[in-house]
Amino acid sequence: MIDETITSATWDDLVSAALLGTERRTPPVTGRAGRSAAGALLDAAAVSTVRRRAALRPAPARERPVPAPSDPRPPLPPAARRRLGLLLADRNGTGGGHRRGTAPDLTELLPQWLTAAAEYGYRAPEALLPALLDAARARTDLRAAALAFAGPRALWLARLNDEWKFALRGAGSTAALPGPDDPEAVRALWEEGLFAERVSLLASLRRRDPAAGRALLARTWSTERAEDRLMFLDSLREGLTVADEPFLEQALSDRSRNVRGTAAELLSALPGTALAGRMADRARACVKLARIEDGADSFAGHSSDTGDTGAWSLVVEAPRECDAAMQRDGVVLRPPTGRGQRAWWLGQLLEAAPLDCWSRWLGGREPAAIVALPVADGWRTELHDAWCRAAVRQRDVAWTRALLGPPGAAQPGTGPGAGTGTYGTGPAANGSAPATTTGAAPDIPAGSSRDLARLLTVLPEDERARWAAEFIAAHGLSDAFRMLGVCAVPWSEPLGRAVVDALDIARDAGSYPWSFSGVMGLAERCLDPAAADRLDMLIATPDEPADGSPGAVGYWSEAFQRLVGTLRLRATMRAELAP
């Protein structure tokens, strides 16, 4: 038995003693009784060598960990297991949209592989769990899918390695969770479980029994941390009903501004709530319908006249103060830098007001007719942008269609996911502008913060893909990147054809190929693999145009070869996962 004092000696101390000799330097160890100093030094070196190879530092012995929990899901087919190993081994590869060569980027195929594996319900191979957790630690976009695939053993491993502690803070475990029929197990897990387990439990209960999930959260609400309350409150989105209104109204008085804002957002997404009514009253006082008579506006109140839209306009009067009641209902007092206070308050009121009220207030007009009304004094941008945010929050398809308009007529805007339009600027920083904007429109004014991609998420998947395809056919790809990101994968045949045609047109026009690298990367991940054979014609290298970018033709040829190769690899991956 080697004495414990051996464990306290460092490797450098042992090397120094060995180089000088035990006769000249007393070894920093204590050996067994009757053991020579040289023998004790060799014993200590042997122990330290084993520790160094195991990457362990000297430390007192700890209790052995409990065995890993079982995972009853079926194992991966052998070919799919080998493929996962290759994808994880390449996760630190160069990849990226600007890469050259024809080899597929395996790094970008890992998320798609994980999604496909989840559809079959496989469990992760035990030997690949460390690499899978490392990949999830490096890429937050992988975490939910990676932890769900890794299963309960990922949480077991995360308790043993500080680098994987992120797995204990997020959801994704597929471990069995108790249901409403086992209240004692639910109570125990809610009070004693890890945060990830509590989030998963609340989400599971909300899916099965929304009232039980809400009651569970209400029981410990006052003792939760602010960041935890925010995460738990966000879980109420699933299965949200008017029965949640009393709890959310109580959350409007929360000490955390983020919690108050989330509660207000959830309430405004519910029809008929008290908050929606309060916001509707405020919004109604800010927007009036007026008749245009000989260049002057005369207010018409809530006239039912739905005649020529050219004879009517909307007149906007932004709030002059943000009182305590407005702030309790989620209106943020201080605007972002460069934004006028009154315009900031107005946008928040309009965003939270029920959209179905506007037809009643504006003479029974349909959303398309309301959007077509001219808006006086430069408030059109502010008004329409707020309606866009309201349409996304309330998931209102009719208003979304009206605000998007025909894809061929929609002009790219300057907000996120949008370009530049033809209309003038909105209200100045002080909340007013001199011009009167007229014109009917699906187009987007300059200075707009309208997000076409978020609007598209409200439409049904097939309609969303069709709108994006027609937009690309009319306007090209320069403003379509985020729109493509919200379309269902694999892309529908019309959308895929529109993207490929636009890429081919860009190549023939001599465009800079790296300007389209992001769209090309999306195409590699989102095009239907069945389209690979139809794209073979794009692989050929045509003659380089005289006015084209130097070397662009070769780059385009490589990019199309990589696209075709990636599509075929995706088809192979799918086949490998099949039982």
N, C-alpha and C positions, 0 to 999 in steps of 0.2 A: 504494500500500500504506500503510495507516494504521499508525503505530508502536504497539507493544504498550503503551506508557505510557498511551495513550488509555483502555485497558480498566480502568485502576486508578482513574480519576476517577469520583466518584459523580455522580448526576443533580443533586443540590443544588449541588455544586461548579460544574457546567457552567452551571446556571441563574444562579448568582450572578455568574459571569464574564460571561455574556451581558448581564445587567441593568446591570452597572457599565461594561461596554465593555472591549475588549481593551487599550485605551490606558491605562486606569486600573488594570486588574488583569491580570496575566499569566495566560493560560489554563493550567489544570492539565494540559495535554496537550502532546505534541510532535508536530508535523506532519511531512510529508514534506519533503525538501530543496527549498527554493524556495517552499514553501507559506506563506502569510501566517498570522499568529496567528488572525485571524478565520476563515480557511478551515479551519484545524486544529480550531478550536472547533466549527464546523458539522459537520465529519467525525465528531468524537467524539459530538456530539448525535445524529447519524443512527444510529451504531452502538448507542448506549444506547437509542434509541427502539425499534429492532428487538428488542433484548433485553427491554425492558419488555413489549412486546406478546407475546413468547414466554414470559413469566414465568420468564426465566432470569437468574441472577446472574452477574456477571463471574467467569470461572474459566478456568484453562488448558485448552486443547483436550485432549480425551481420545480414546482409541481408539474408533472406531465400534462399536456392539454388533453381535454376530453376527445374521444374519437370524433371524426367528421360525421355530420349527419348523412343519412342515406338520400339518394336522389333516384326516385323510381322511374324516371323518364327513360325511354329506350336510348341505346348508344348510337352514335353516328355510324353510317356505313363506312367501310374502310377507305374508299376513295374520297369521300367528303372529309374524313379525318385528316388525310394527307393534304388535302387542299387547304384546310384551315391552318395547318402547320406552315404551309408556304405563305399564306396571307399574313400570318402573324410574324413570320421571319422577315417579311419585306416591309413591315410597318414603319421602319426607319429609313426606307429607301428615299431616293431623291424625289421622284414623282413630280406633280405640279403641272399647271397648265402650260408653262413655257418650255417643257422638256422636249428634247428632240428624240428621234428614233421611233420605231414602230411597235415596241413592246408595250402591252397593256400596263396600266398603273395599278398594281395589285393593292396598294394602300387604299385607293378610293373604292375598291370592290369589297372591302371587308364589311362596311355597314350593310351593303346589300346582301352579302352572304349571311350575316347574322339575322337579318329580317326573314330570309327564306328558311333558315334553319328553325326559327321560332314557329313558322307555319306548320312544320312537321312535328314539333314538340320534342326535339332531341335534347339530350343533356350533353354538356361539354365534357370532353375527355379530361380525366384527372391530370394527366401529365402536361396539358396545355393551359391549365387554369392560371398558373403564374404569368405566362406570356399574355393571356387574355386580360388579366387585371392590370398588367403594365400598359397594355394598349389603351385600356379605359382610363387609366390615370393620365396618360399623355393627351388624350382627345376626349373632351367633355361631350362631344356629339355622339360618342360611342357608348357612353356609360349606361344609359337605360337599357339598350339592347344587349350589351355585353353582360351586365349583371343579371338580366333576366335569363340569358342563355347559361351563364355560369351556375345559377341556382343557389341553394342554401350553402353549398360548400364555399362559395365566394365570401360570404359573411364569416364563415369559420376561419378561412385563411386571413381575412382582413384583421381579425383580432390578434393575429400572430406577427403582423408586419406593419409597422407604422406607415410605410409608403402606400399602403392600401386602405388607410383609414377612411378615405373618401367613400368607400363602399358602405360604411356604416352610417353615413349622413344622407344618403340618397335612396330613393325607391328603386325597385327593380327585381327584388328577390321573388322567386316563385315558390317559396316555402309555403306549406299549407297554412291557411289562416282560419281561425275560428269564425263561425257565422253567428247570426242572431239567435240561433237555437242553442247556443252554448254561452250564456251570458257570463258565467264565472271565468271561462277562458278568455273571453273578450276583455273583461275587466282587468285580469291579470296582465295580459299582453299590453293593454293600453297604459297601465300604471308602471309596469316594470320593463317593457320592451325597449329596444333601441329606437332611435328616431326614425330610421328607415322602416322598421317594422310597424311603428305607429302610423306612419303615413300610408303604408300599404294596407293596414287594417282599416283605416278610415275610408280609403278609396273603395275597398272591397265592400264594406258595409253600405256605403252610399249606393253602390250598384245594386245590392240586394234589397236593402231596406233604408231608403233615404232618411226616414224619421229616426231610426235607431242610430245612424251615423251622426246626425245632428245632435241627438241627446247625449251621445258619448262625448262629443266635443264640448258641449255646454257644461258638462260636469267638471271639467278641469280648466275651462277657458281662462279664468281669472288668474291662475297660477302659471300659465305657460309664458315662455319668453316671447318677446315681440316678433322676432324672426320666425319662431315656430308658429305663432298665431297666424302670421301671414301665409305660411305654407299650408296650414290646416284649412284656413278660410278659402284658399284657392281650390282645395279639394271639393268644396261644395258646388263647383260649377257643374259637375256631373250629377244629373238628376235634380237640378235646381228647379224648385217650384215655389208657388206663393206661400206654401207652408213654412218656408225658410224665412219669410219676411220679418217676423218678430225678432228672430235671432240676429239677422243682419241689421235691423234698425238699432238694436242694442250695440252692435259693433260700430255704428256710426259715431258713438261717443268714446271709442277706444283711445287710449293715450298715444298710440302710434299713428302717425299721419298715413303711413303706407297701408296699415290695416283699415283705417277709415276710408281711404280712397278705393281699396278693393271692395269693401262692403258697398260703397255707393255705386261702383260699376256693376256689381252683381244685381243690386236692386233695380238699377235703371234698365237692365236687360229683361226684367220681369214685367209683364203687362199688368196694369192696374194697381201697382203698389203705391203707398202713400208718397214715397220719394218721387216716383215718376210723375205723380200728380203735382207735387210742388214744383218740380222742374218744368212741367208743362205750363203752369201758370206764369212762371218767370219768362219762359221762352215766348209765350203768347204776347207778353207785354213788350217784347223787343222787336217783333217782326209784324208789320202791317201790310195789308193789301191796299193799294191806292190806284185810282184811275188817273190816267194821263190825259189832261185836257189842255190843249193849246200850250203845250210846253210846261204846264204846271201840274203838280200832283195834288189830287184831292183824296183824302182818306175815305175808303169805302167800308171800313169795318170788316164785317164778315159776309160780304155780299155773296149771293148765290149765283151771280152773273158769271157764266163761264164762256163768254163770247170770245172775240178776237183777243189773243194774248197781247197783241201790240198795244191795246188800249189800257193795259194794266201793268203795274210794276210792284215790286216789293220794296218797302222802305224799312230800313233797319235803324233801331235806336239802342245802342249798347248800354249795359248797366253802368250806372255812375258810381256805384259802391259795391263792395263785397262784404255783406254783413255777416254776423256770427252764424246765422241760420244757414246761409249759403255755404259757409266754410264747413259746417257740420255735415252738410249734404254732399261734401266731396269736392267743392270748388276750391282750387288752390289759389291762395291770395297773390303770391308774387309770380309775375310772368318770367319766362326765360329772357335772357339778354337780347335786346333788340326788338322785343315784342311789346306792343302797347297794352297797358293794363286793361282797358275797357274791351279791346278786341279779345284778349286772353280770357276774360270772364265770360264774354258772349259765347265764345267757342265751346267752353265747358258746359254752359247751360243748354245750348242747342244739341250738343252731343248726347246729353242725358235725357232730353225730352222725347217722349214716345213719337215715333214717326207717323203713326196712323192718325195722330191728331191734326196734322197739317192739312189733310184733305178736308176735314170738317171746318177748319178755320178759314180755308182759302177757297170757299165757294164750291166744294165738292170736286175739285180738280184731282185727277189722277197724278201719281208721282212724276210721270214724264212731262205733264203739262206744268206742274209746279216748277220743275227744274228749268223749263224753257222760259219762265217769266223773267223779264229783265229786273235787275236789282240796282236801286239808286245809290249814288254817292260812293261807288267803288267798294261796296261791301260784298260783292258777288263771290269773290274768292273765299272770304272768311265764312260766309253762309254755306256755300257748297262743300267746303272742306269739312265743316262740322257735320253736315248731313252725311258725308261719306263715313266719318268715324261712327256716327250713330247707326248707319246701315250695317257696318261690321259688327258693332257691339250687339245690336238687336237681331242680327242675321236676317235682315229683311230683303228678300230676293227682288221684290218689285222695285223698291227704291234703288237697289244696287244696279239693276238693269237700266233704270232711268239715268243714274249718275254716270255709268260707264258709257252708255250710248252705243251706236254702231261702231264696231272695231275699226272699220275703214275710215270713219270720220274722226275718231278720237285722236287728239294730238298729244304727243308725249309732253309731260309737264316737267317741272324742275324739282319736285319733291322726291322722296325716296322711291326709286323704281319708276320714275317718270322723267320726261324731258322738258322742252320749252314749248309753250303755246303761243297763241296770238292775242290774248286779251291783256289789258293793262294791269297794273299792280293793284293790290288790295289796299286796305286802310293803312294810313301812315302810322307811325309809332304813337301818335296822340289819338288814334282811333278814328280818323276821318281822312277822306281823299276827295279831290275836287271833281273828278270825272264821274259821269253816269254811264254805267256799263249796260249795254243792251245786247241782244243776240241770244239765240237759243243754243243750246249747247251740250254736247257731250265732251267738247274739248276742254283742256285744262289751262287755266290762266297762268301766266308767268308768276313766280313767287308762291305758287300753290304748294302745300304740303301733302296733297292728295297722293295716296299710295294705291296704284292700280292693282298691285299684287295682292294686297290685303282685301281689296274689294272683290277680286276674283274668287277668293276663298269662300265667299257667301254663295256663289252660284253652284248648282249641281256639277259633278265632275265632268260629265259629257259636254255640258254647255260651257264650262270653264275652258276646256281644251279647244272647243270649236271657236270661242271668242279669241283665244290667244293665237290660234292658227291664222285666223283672218287678220288679226292685228299685225302679225309677222309678215304675212303676204303683202299688206299695204304699206308697212313702215320699216320692214327689215328687222335686224336683230339688235340694233344698238341700244334699244330701251326695253328689250324683252327678257333680259336675264332673270330678274326676280319673278316675272310672270311664269316663266318656265319652271321655276323652282316650286311653285304651288300647284302644278298640274300633276294628276295621278300618274304613277309609274307602274308599268311602262306606258309611255306616251301613246295616245291613240294614233291610228294610222294617218289621219289628216294632219295632226299636229307634227308628227315625226316627219312627214313629207314636207311640210312648210319649213321646218328647221333645216332640213338637208338642202332643199331648194335655195334657201336664203344663203347658206354657206357656199353652195356652188356658185351662186351669183356673185358673192363677195370675192371668190377666187378668180372668176372670169374678169371681174372689174379691176384686178390688180391691187386689191386692198391689202393693208398690212395684216398678215395672218395672225400675229400675236394679239391683235385687237379682238379676236373672236375665240381666244383660247378658253375663256370661261364657258362659253356656249358649247364649244367642242367637248370640253370635259363633262358638261351636263349630258350631252348627247351620248357619250360613252356609257354613262350610268343609267340613262332613262329611255333611250330608244328601245323599241321592241326588238329582241334578238332575232326575230324572224325576218327583220329588214336587212340582215347582213348580206344575203345573196344579191339583193337589188342594188346594193351600194358598190359592188365590185367595179362598176364602170367608172367610179370616181377615183380609183387608185392610180390610174394612168397619169403620167407626168406630161402635161401639154407644153407647147412652146411658151416660153416666157414672154409676156407682152412688153413692148418697148417702153411703155410708161408705167410698168408695174414696179413694185418694190423689189430690189435686188435679192435674189435667193428665195423669193416668196413662193414660187411654183414648187420648188423642192420641199419646202416646209409643208405646204398644203398637201402634197402627195403623201408625205410621211404621216400627217395628221389623219388623213382619210384611211390609210392603211392601219393605223393604230385603232381607229374607230371600228373598222370591220373586224379586226382581230379581237378587240375587247367584246364586241357583241357575240362573237362565236364562243369566246371563253365563258361569258355569262350563261350561254345556253348549255355549255358543258357542265358548269357548276350546278345548274338546276337539275340536270340529269343525274349528277352524282348524289344529290340529296334525296332523290326519289327512293322510297323504301324498296 
